[in-house]
Amino acid sequence: MAISYTAKAGQAVLLVARAGGDALNLDALQRLRDSLVAQVGSSGKVDFEQVDRVEEGTAALASAHYDVAIVSPVMPHAIEHSSSVLGRVLLALKPSGTLVLYELVLDTATTVEGPPITRTQQELEQQLKFAGFVEARVEVQAVSAEELLRVDAANGSTASATGRVLAATVLASKPAYNVGAAAALSFGKKAKAKAKELAVAPKKAWMLSVDSDDEAEIEDQDELLEEEDLAKPDAASLARPDGVPAKRKACKNCTCGLAEGRMVDESEECKPTDKPKRFTKPVDVVNIKSACGNCSLGDAFRCSSCPYLGQPSFKPGEKVVLGGSMLYDDFMP
């Protein structure tokens, strides 16, 4: 049974089959090849290759070279086309090339023990998708008992499945691209065009981007000011209110206590000295008179210039004397 396919003039056709010792098989292949040569004309060509060589990878098939591939067109043929056969035929086809394949498949309700028929129509369609073919259309028809007898089946199991083994005719296409093809993405072209535009356009320090079609309105800051905001203050408005005395500042070498933060009489006049007091002789705690009255209370209550800084607290009029001797410990055995 031959597949009815009409090739176009100038096409390159790949014919893949198993040429056995069956005379009917050889005659059918020769008639099909002569018909294809006449269809493609002198500008086309028809190449023949054994399916076993294609499966083993010993057949030298040019990549993306053929417009049409016709596989196993006559009986008996390779019963089940492996993934290696389908994959190599796919590589040999041009982008958008056509595959015409003939294979025996099982009915879904049929179980045949042993080879050579092992898969159903649905499994064949899945195998074509895994190989990379698209737009596959499968048509099936029953196989007669005479054709099944020509198939080499184990233990006669194929002949016993008469009426339940189907002949599947497959028409599929290769995708519109070749294996390893590359194409630039659209957003990549836009990015290059944008980069080129930015390289030509002058650089701006800053710009206002407005998404709306209306003109951007910027608020005038001068309109936010009132007339009294623009008036300059006069001296009378800056004068201190009546009855509020000015805050005094501590002068250099202050002696009245204002520098230490103590409350002092505003009428008291601060008489700073040009130089801080320096005591060149030991402090006489009996005759000296404290200005603040806190010298005897300790360093926590003394002024920063107090002559008693560093000495312990004492009673007013009492002379500070360290007891004992510094040469010996206070506690002796």
VOMAR-867166 format. One record per residue (C-alpha): residue number from 1; z, x, y. Coordinates in pm, 1 decimal. Layout:
! residues N
<site n="NUM" pz="Z" px="X" py="Y"/>
...
! end
This chain:
! residues 333
<site n="1" pz="0.0" px="0.0" py="0.0"/>
<site n="2" pz="-115.0" px="159.9" py="325.6"/>
<site n="3" pz="25.3" px="96.4" py="669.2"/>
<site n="4" pz="-225.0" px="-56.0" py="906.8"/>
<site n="5" pz="-215.9" px="154.3" py="1224.2"/>
<site n="6" pz="-495.6" px="220.9" py="1473.6"/>
<site n="7" pz="-484.6" px="552.6" py="1658.5"/>
<site n="8" pz="-635.5" px="605.4" py="2003.6"/>
<site n="9" pz="-904.0" px="851.7" py="2099.3"/>
<site n="10" pz="-773.0" px="1195.6" py="2195.3"/>
<site n="11" pz="-433.4" px="1151.1" py="2029.2"/>
<site n="12" pz="-262.0" px="1415.1" py="1813.3"/>
<site n="13" pz="-143.8" px="1253.3" py="1487.3"/>
<site n="14" pz="102.7" px="1399.2" py="1237.4"/>
<site n="15" pz="66.4" px="1264.4" py="880.5"/>
<site n="16" pz="371.3" px="1330.6" py="658.9"/>
<site n="17" pz="362.7" px="1226.5" py="292.1"/>
<site n="18" pz="429.7" px="1340.9" py="-62.4"/>
<site n="19" pz="98.2" px="1420.1" py="-230.7"/>
<site n="20" pz="172.0" px="1389.0" py="-602.5"/>
<site n="21" pz="-45.9" px="1396.6" py="-913.0"/>
<site n="22" pz="-115.8" px="1023.5" py="-890.7"/>
<site n="23" pz="-488.4" px="973.4" py="-835.6"/>
<site n="24" pz="-434.8" px="646.5" py="-652.9"/>
<site n="25" pz="-192.4" px="820.8" py="-421.2"/>
<site n="26" pz="-436.0" px="1103.6" py="-339.0"/>
<site n="27" pz="-726.8" px="865.3" py="-282.2"/>
<site n="28" pz="-518.2" px="646.7" py="-49.9"/>
<site n="29" pz="-404.7" px="947.8" py="152.0"/>
<site n="30" pz="-760.1" px="1080.3" py="182.9"/>
<site n="31" pz="-895.7" px="744.9" py="301.8"/>
<site n="32" pz="-613.7" px="709.5" py="555.7"/>
<site n="33" pz="-670.8" px="1061.6" py="689.1"/>
<site n="34" pz="-1046.9" px="1007.4" py="723.8"/>
<site n="35" pz="-984.3" px="682.6" py="908.1"/>
<site n="36" pz="-742.0" px="851.5" py="1151.7"/>
<site n="37" pz="-987.0" px="1139.4" py="1218.3"/>
<site n="38" pz="-1257.7" px="888.4" py="1306.6"/>
<site n="39" pz="-1018.6" px="702.2" py="1540.1"/>
<site n="40" pz="-897.6" px="1004.4" py="1740.7"/>
<site n="41" pz="-1246.8" px="1147.2" py="1771.4"/>
<site n="42" pz="-1343.9" px="1505.1" py="1850.6"/>
<site n="43" pz="-1089.8" px="1530.6" py="2134.9"/>
<site n="44" pz="-797.2" px="1449.2" py="1900.3"/>
<site n="45" pz="-666.9" px="1592.8" py="1576.8"/>
<site n="46" pz="-486.2" px="1490.5" py="1258.1"/>
<site n="47" pz="-242.4" px="1732.3" py="1085.3"/>
<site n="48" pz="-102.3" px="1677.6" py="735.7"/>
<site n="49" pz="232.9" px="1809.5" py="610.6"/>
<site n="50" pz="430.3" px="1764.9" py="289.0"/>
<site n="51" pz="755.1" px="1570.3" py="336.0"/>
<site n="52" pz="941.5" px="1821.4" py="115.2"/>
<site n="53" pz="843.9" px="2110.5" py="343.9"/>
<site n="54" pz="953.5" px="1913.6" py="649.0"/>
<site n="55" pz="1292.3" px="1843.1" py="491.8"/>
<site n="56" pz="1344.9" px="2207.7" py="394.8"/>
<site n="57" pz="1235.4" px="2329.7" py="739.7"/>
<site n="58" pz="954.4" px="2552.5" py="606.0"/>
<site n="59" pz="683.4" px="2349.4" py="781.2"/>
<site n="60" pz="590.3" px="2496.2" py="1120.3"/>
<site n="61" pz="580.8" px="2187.0" py="1343.3"/>
<site n="62" pz="514.9" px="2242.8" py="1712.6"/>
<site n="63" pz="774.9" px="2093.5" py="1945.7"/>
<site n="64" pz="667.3" px="1790.4" py="2154.2"/>
<site n="65" pz="309.3" px="1819.1" py="2029.7"/>
<site n="66" pz="214.3" px="1489.8" py="1858.1"/>
<site n="67" pz="158.7" px="1143.5" py="2002.8"/>
<site n="68" pz="205.9" px="961.6" py="1670.4"/>
<site n="69" pz="385.4" px="1049.5" py="1344.4"/>
<site n="70" pz="300.5" px="849.4" py="1029.2"/>
<site n="71" pz="551.4" px="912.6" py="748.4"/>
<site n="72" pz="505.3" px="811.9" py="381.2"/>
<site n="73" pz="216.4" px="570.8" py="435.0"/>
<site n="74" pz="114.1" px="513.8" py="68.6"/>
<site n="75" pz="283.6" px="448.8" py="-264.5"/>
<site n="76" pz="459.5" px="620.9" py="-433.1"/>
<site n="77" pz="631.4" px="801.5" py="-145.3"/>
<site n="78" pz="957.7" px="967.4" py="-50.2"/>
<site n="79" pz="1195.1" px="681.7" py="-116.0"/>
<site n="80" pz="1471.4" px="781.3" py="127.1"/>
<site n="81" pz="1402.8" px="991.7" py="437.2"/>
<site n="82" pz="1698.0" px="1213.5" py="516.7"/>
<site n="83" pz="1836.2" px="1285.8" py="862.2"/>
<site n="84" pz="1673.0" px="1631.1" py="857.7"/>
<site n="85" pz="1326.4" px="1476.1" py="808.8"/>
<site n="86" pz="1378.0" px="1223.6" py="1087.3"/>
<site n="87" pz="1524.9" px="1486.7" py="1320.5"/>
<site n="88" pz="1235.8" px="1733.0" py="1276.9"/>
<site n="89" pz="977.0" px="1457.6" py="1319.7"/>
<site n="90" pz="1154.4" px="1354.0" py="1642.2"/>
<site n="91" pz="1128.3" px="1707.9" py="1778.8"/>
<site n="92" pz="757.4" px="1723.1" py="1691.8"/>
<site n="93" pz="679.6" px="1405.4" py="1887.6"/>
<site n="94" pz="602.4" px="1402.0" py="2257.9"/>
<site n="95" pz="832.8" px="1205.7" py="2491.3"/>
<site n="96" pz="768.6" px="831.7" py="2433.3"/>
<site n="97" pz="584.1" px="918.4" py="2110.4"/>
<site n="98" pz="554.2" px="663.3" py="1825.8"/>
<site n="99" pz="696.5" px="680.1" py="1473.5"/>
<site n="100" pz="542.3" px="476.3" py="1189.2"/>
<site n="101" pz="751.8" px="498.3" py="872.4"/>
<site n="102" pz="736.8" px="328.8" py="532.7"/>
<site n="103" pz="1041.6" px="316.0" py="302.6"/>
<site n="104" pz="1183.0" px="104.9" py="21.9"/>
<site n="105" pz="1517.4" px="-59.7" py="97.1"/>
<site n="106" pz="1756.2" px="-282.6" py="-95.0"/>
<site n="107" pz="1830.9" px="-642.0" py="-29.4"/>
<site n="108" pz="2188.0" px="-689.3" py="91.4"/>
<site n="109" pz="2266.6" px="-896.4" py="-220.8"/>
<site n="110" pz="2109.5" px="-643.5" py="-464.2"/>
<site n="111" pz="2287.9" px="-365.2" py="-645.1"/>
<site n="112" pz="2070.7" px="-103.5" py="-819.1"/>
<site n="113" pz="2248.8" px="170.4" py="-1008.5"/>
<site n="114" pz="2127.2" px="522.9" py="-953.9"/>
<site n="115" pz="1855.3" px="673.9" py="-732.6"/>
<site n="116" pz="1603.5" px="669.4" py="-574.8"/>
<site n="117" pz="1684.3" px="354.6" py="-366.2"/>
<site n="118" pz="2033.5" px="366.8" py="-216.6"/>
<site n="119" pz="2039.2" px="208.7" py="131.3"/>
<site n="120" pz="1973.3" px="-127.2" py="289.5"/>
<site n="121" pz="1766.5" px="-227.2" py="591.1"/>
<site n="122" pz="2070.4" px="-212.6" py="821.7"/>
<site n="123" pz="2156.2" px="139.4" py="703.0"/>
<site n="124" pz="1797.3" px="250.8" py="768.6"/>
<site n="125" pz="1815.4" px="120.2" py="1125.3"/>
<site n="126" pz="2141.9" px="305.5" py="1178.4"/>
<site n="127" pz="1989.2" px="628.8" py="1045.3"/>
<site n="128" pz="1701.5" px="598.0" py="1292.2"/>
<site n="129" pz="1946.6" px="558.7" py="1582.0"/>
<site n="130" pz="2149.4" px="859.0" py="1467.4"/>
<site n="131" pz="1829.9" px="1066.1" py="1454.9"/>
<site n="132" pz="1754.2" px="978.1" py="1818.5"/>
<site n="133" pz="1484.5" px="710.3" py="1794.4"/>
<site n="134" pz="1492.9" px="406.7" py="2023.5"/>
<site n="135" pz="1336.0" px="59.7" py="2024.3"/>
<site n="136" pz="1316.8" px="50.9" py="1644.9"/>
<site n="137" pz="1153.9" px="-257.2" py="1488.8"/>
<site n="138" pz="1179.3" px="-306.3" py="1112.4"/>
<site n="139" pz="965.1" px="-552.5" py="914.4"/>
<site n="140" pz="1025.5" px="-606.5" py="541.3"/>
<site n="141" pz="829.6" px="-763.8" py="258.3"/>
<site n="142" pz="879.6" px="-793.9" py="-115.3"/>
<site n="143" pz="745.0" px="-525.2" py="-348.1"/>
<site n="144" pz="550.4" px="-628.4" py="-656.4"/>
<site n="145" pz="643.6" px="-521.6" py="-1010.7"/>
<site n="146" pz="327.3" px="-308.9" py="-1043.8"/>
<site n="147" pz="420.7" px="-102.9" py="-736.5"/>
<site n="148" pz="777.2" px="-60.2" py="-861.0"/>
<site n="149" pz="652.3" px="77.8" py="-1192.7"/>
<site n="150" pz="482.1" px="360.9" py="-1003.0"/>
<site n="151" pz="816.0" px="468.0" py="-860.9"/>
<site n="152" pz="1007.1" px="726.5" py="-1064.5"/>
<site n="153" pz="1336.6" px="539.4" py="-1115.3"/>
<site n="154" pz="1632.3" px="647.3" py="-1324.4"/>
<site n="155" pz="1681.7" px="441.8" py="-1646.2"/>
<site n="156" pz="1430.9" px="183.5" py="-1528.1"/>
<site n="157" pz="1679.5" px="37.4" py="-1282.0"/>
<site n="158" pz="1416.3" px="-5.8" py="-1007.7"/>
<site n="159" pz="1182.1" px="-201.9" py="-1234.0"/>
<site n="160" pz="1465.4" px="-434.9" py="-1327.0"/>
<site n="161" pz="1520.3" px="-514.0" py="-955.6"/>
<site n="162" pz="1182.8" px="-680.7" py="-906.8"/>
<site n="163" pz="1185.5" px="-916.7" py="-610.8"/>
<site n="164" pz="1504.7" px="-764.6" py="-471.3"/>
<site n="165" pz="1359.1" px="-431.7" py="-348.1"/>
<site n="166" pz="1184.4" px="-459.1" py="-10.7"/>
<site n="167" pz="916.7" px="-248.7" py="157.8"/>
<site n="168" pz="1026.4" px="-173.3" py="516.3"/>
<site n="169" pz="772.9" px="-89.5" py="785.8"/>
<site n="170" pz="934.9" px="84.6" py="1084.4"/>
<site n="171" pz="791.6" px="119.2" py="1434.6"/>
<site n="172" pz="1012.8" px="331.3" py="1663.5"/>
<site n="173" pz="975.3" px="546.1" py="1972.9"/>
<site n="174" pz="1105.8" px="876.6" py="2097.3"/>
<site n="175" pz="1292.2" px="862.5" py="2431.2"/>
<site n="176" pz="1094.3" px="935.2" py="2747.5"/>
<site n="177" pz="1247.6" px="1283.3" py="2772.7"/>
<site n="178" pz="1236.2" px="1588.4" py="2552.6"/>
<site n="179" pz="1535.4" px="1758.8" py="2393.4"/>
<site n="180" pz="1690.4" px="2002.0" py="2642.2"/>
<site n="181" pz="1527.7" px="1841.6" py="2945.7"/>
<site n="182" pz="1719.4" px="1856.6" py="3275.3"/>
<site n="183" pz="1695.9" px="1641.0" py="3585.6"/>
<site n="184" pz="1869.2" px="1660.0" py="3921.6"/>
<site n="185" pz="2107.8" px="1377.0" py="3999.6"/>
<site n="186" pz="2049.6" px="1166.2" py="4307.7"/>
<site n="187" pz="2378.6" px="1251.9" py="4475.4"/>
<site n="188" pz="2296.3" px="1621.4" py="4433.8"/>
<site n="189" pz="1977.7" px="1577.3" py="4637.9"/>
<site n="190" pz="2167.4" px="1387.5" py="4906.1"/>
<site n="191" pz="2428.7" px="1662.8" py="4927.1"/>
<site n="192" pz="2160.6" px="1930.4" py="4972.6"/>
<site n="193" pz="1985.5" px="1723.3" py="5239.7"/>
<site n="194" pz="2315.2" px="1668.8" py="5421.5"/>
<site n="195" pz="2398.4" px="2040.2" py="5408.6"/>
<site n="196" pz="2055.0" px="2125.8" py="5548.1"/>
<site n="197" pz="2098.6" px="1872.3" py="5827.3"/>
<site n="198" pz="2439.2" px="2013.4" py="5920.8"/>
<site n="199" pz="2298.3" px="2366.6" py="5923.9"/>
<site n="200" pz="2029.0" px="2267.6" py="6175.4"/>
<site n="201" pz="2245.0" px="2041.1" py="6393.3"/>
<site n="202" pz="2462.3" px="2214.1" py="6655.5"/>
<site n="203" pz="2829.8" px="2236.8" py="6577.6"/>
<site n="204" pz="3059.8" px="2019.1" py="6783.8"/>
<site n="205" pz="3422.8" px="2087.7" py="6861.4"/>
<site n="206" pz="3515.4" px="1726.3" py="6798.4"/>
<site n="207" pz="3350.7" px="1387.9" py="6798.0"/>
<site n="208" pz="3455.5" px="1023.6" py="6793.7"/>
<site n="209" pz="3340.2" px="836.4" py="6484.5"/>
<site n="210" pz="3306.3" px="458.9" py="6529.3"/>
<site n="211" pz="3205.3" px="245.3" py="6231.0"/>
<site n="212" pz="3145.0" px="-68.0" py="6436.8"/>
<site n="213" pz="2815.4" px="-137.8" py="6610.6"/>
<site n="214" pz="2998.1" px="-225.9" py="6935.0"/>
<site n="215" pz="3061.6" px="44.5" py="7189.7"/>
<site n="216" pz="3398.3" px="212.7" py="7160.6"/>
<site n="217" pz="3635.8" px="119.7" py="7443.7"/>
<site n="218" pz="3890.2" px="381.6" py="7546.3"/>
<site n="219" pz="4200.1" px="271.5" py="7734.7"/>
<site n="220" pz="4223.7" px="404.6" py="8092.8"/>
<site n="221" pz="4565.7" px="570.0" py="8128.7"/>
<site n="222" pz="4564.7" px="537.1" py="8509.5"/>
<site n="223" pz="4566.5" px="159.2" py="8477.8"/>
<site n="224" pz="4895.6" px="175.4" py="8286.8"/>
<site n="225" pz="5077.8" px="320.0" py="8591.7"/>
<site n="226" pz="5228.9" px="103.5" py="8865.9"/>
<site n="227" pz="5240.4" px="185.1" py="9239.3"/>
<site n="228" pz="5608.0" px="282.1" py="9228.5"/>
<site n="229" pz="5531.4" px="526.6" py="8947.4"/>
<site n="230" pz="5295.6" px="715.4" py="9177.1"/>
<site n="231" pz="5542.4" px="732.7" py="9473.3"/>
<site n="232" pz="5725.3" px="1063.8" py="9520.4"/>
<site n="233" pz="6109.1" px="1045.2" py="9543.3"/>
<site n="234" pz="6268.2" px="1134.4" py="9878.5"/>
<site n="235" pz="6581.4" px="1340.5" py="9943.4"/>
<site n="236" pz="6800.6" px="1033.3" py="10002.5"/>
<site n="237" pz="6724.3" px="894.0" py="9657.1"/>
<site n="238" pz="6814.4" px="1224.5" py="9498.3"/>
<site n="239" pz="7148.6" px="1258.5" py="9686.2"/>
<site n="240" pz="7475.5" px="1230.6" py="9494.6"/>
<site n="241" pz="7645.5" px="887.0" py="9517.9"/>
<site n="242" pz="7938.3" px="859.2" py="9762.1"/>
<site n="243" pz="8281.0" px="938.9" py="9622.6"/>
<site n="244" pz="8159.2" px="1143.2" py="9329.0"/>
<site n="245" pz="8249.7" px="1511.5" py="9374.8"/>
<site n="246" pz="8009.0" px="1777.5" py="9263.5"/>
<site n="247" pz="8093.3" px="1951.0" py="8945.3"/>
<site n="248" pz="8209.7" px="2302.5" py="8999.6"/>
<site n="249" pz="8075.8" px="2593.6" py="8804.3"/>
<site n="250" pz="8286.5" px="2882.7" py="8691.6"/>
<site n="251" pz="8214.6" px="3194.2" py="8890.0"/>
<site n="252" pz="8196.1" px="3545.9" py="8754.0"/>
<site n="253" pz="8535.3" px="3685.9" py="8646.9"/>
<site n="254" pz="8698.8" px="3343.4" py="8688.4"/>
<site n="255" pz="9077.5" px="3349.4" py="8720.7"/>
<site n="256" pz="9154.4" px="2980.1" py="8770.7"/>
<site n="257" pz="9086.3" px="2870.9" py="8413.4"/>
<site n="258" pz="8761.0" px="2683.0" py="8478.3"/>
<site n="259" pz="8568.9" px="2923.8" py="8256.2"/>
<site n="260" pz="8804.6" px="2842.4" py="7966.8"/>
<site n="261" pz="8733.3" px="2469.1" py="8007.7"/>
<site n="262" pz="9077.1" px="2371.6" py="8142.1"/>
<site n="263" pz="9118.0" px="2098.0" py="8401.1"/>
<site n="264" pz="9190.2" px="2256.9" py="8739.0"/>
<site n="265" pz="9260.8" px="2118.5" py="9082.5"/>
<site n="266" pz="8941.0" px="2071.1" py="9278.9"/>
<site n="267" pz="9117.3" px="2183.5" py="9597.1"/>
<site n="268" pz="9223.5" px="2513.6" py="9436.8"/>
<site n="269" pz="9011.8" px="2800.1" py="9547.5"/>
<site n="270" pz="8887.2" px="3038.8" py="9285.2"/>
<site n="271" pz="8919.1" px="3399.2" py="9396.2"/>
<site n="272" pz="8727.8" px="3610.0" py="9145.1"/>
<site n="273" pz="8766.9" px="3982.2" py="9139.4"/>
<site n="274" pz="8478.5" px="4215.7" py="9122.5"/>
<site n="275" pz="8607.4" px="4377.9" py="8808.1"/>
<site n="276" pz="8815.9" px="4245.4" py="8520.1"/>
<site n="277" pz="9176.8" px="4347.5" py="8512.0"/>
<site n="278" pz="9248.3" px="4657.1" py="8313.2"/>
<site n="279" pz="9606.2" px="4748.9" py="8215.3"/>
<site n="280" pz="9661.3" px="5120.3" py="8198.2"/>
<site n="281" pz="10030.0" px="5109.1" py="8116.5"/>
<site n="282" pz="10230.5" px="4926.6" py="7849.5"/>
<site n="283" pz="10300.8" px="4566.7" py="7917.2"/>
<site n="284" pz="10646.3" px="4493.2" py="8054.2"/>
<site n="285" pz="10729.2" px="4161.0" py="7900.5"/>
<site n="286" pz="11049.4" px="4130.1" py="8104.5"/>
<site n="287" pz="10913.8" px="4174.4" py="8458.5"/>
<site n="288" pz="10562.6" px="4026.6" py="8413.6"/>
<site n="289" pz="10515.9" px="3665.6" py="8512.5"/>
<site n="290" pz="10269.7" px="3446.7" py="8315.7"/>
<site n="291" pz="10008.4" px="3262.8" py="8525.6"/>
<site n="292" pz="9948.9" px="2987.3" py="8271.9"/>
<site n="293" pz="10290.3" px="2982.6" py="8101.5"/>
<site n="294" pz="10138.5" px="3004.9" py="7751.6"/>
<site n="295" pz="10153.4" px="3377.3" py="7691.0"/>
<site n="296" pz="10466.0" px="3355.7" py="7474.5"/>
<site n="297" pz="10320.1" px="3086.6" py="7245.2"/>
<site n="298" pz="10072.2" px="3309.1" py="7063.5"/>
<site n="299" pz="9702.7" px="3396.1" py="7065.1"/>
<site n="300" pz="9598.9" px="3033.2" py="7002.8"/>
<site n="301" pz="9731.1" px="2937.0" py="7348.8"/>
<site n="302" pz="9648.3" px="3256.9" py="7543.1"/>
<site n="303" pz="9357.8" px="3314.6" py="7783.2"/>
<site n="304" pz="9071.5" px="3548.4" py="7704.1"/>
<site n="305" pz="9210.1" px="3803.3" py="7953.8"/>
<site n="306" pz="9576.1" px="3768.8" py="7851.4"/>
<site n="307" pz="9752.9" px="4108.9" py="7825.2"/>
<site n="308" pz="9953.9" px="3982.1" py="7523.2"/>
<site n="309" pz="9647.9" px="3931.6" py="7299.5"/>
<site n="310" pz="9716.9" px="4057.7" py="6951.4"/>
<site n="311" pz="10097.5" px="4042.4" py="6985.6"/>
<site n="312" pz="10320.9" px="3792.5" py="6805.9"/>
<site n="313" pz="10476.5" px="3498.8" py="6983.9"/>
<site n="314" pz="10806.4" px="3559.3" py="7165.7"/>
<site n="315" pz="11061.0" px="3388.5" py="7384.8"/>
<site n="316" pz="11007.1" px="3408.9" py="7761.0"/>
<site n="317" pz="11185.5" px="3718.1" py="7900.8"/>
<site n="318" pz="11228.5" px="3876.9" py="7559.4"/>
<site n="319" pz="11086.8" px="4222.4" py="7501.9"/>
<site n="320" pz="10860.9" px="4254.5" py="7197.1"/>
<site n="321" pz="10987.9" px="4530.6" py="6965.2"/>
<site n="322" pz="10866.7" px="4604.9" py="6613.2"/>
<site n="323" pz="11161.1" px="4649.0" py="6375.2"/>
<site n="324" pz="11204.7" px="4921.3" py="6114.7"/>
<site n="325" pz="10999.4" px="5231.0" py="6072.2"/>
<site n="326" pz="10626.2" px="5241.3" py="5996.7"/>
<site n="327" pz="10688.3" px="5547.0" py="5780.2"/>
<site n="328" pz="10885.7" px="5357.9" py="5516.9"/>
<site n="329" pz="10849.2" px="5033.3" py="5331.7"/>
<site n="330" pz="11065.2" px="4743.4" py="5439.9"/>
<site n="331" pz="11206.4" px="4706.4" py="5092.0"/>
<site n="332" pz="11359.7" px="5028.3" py="4960.6"/>
<site n="333" pz="11546.7" px="5060.4" py="4630.3"/>
! end
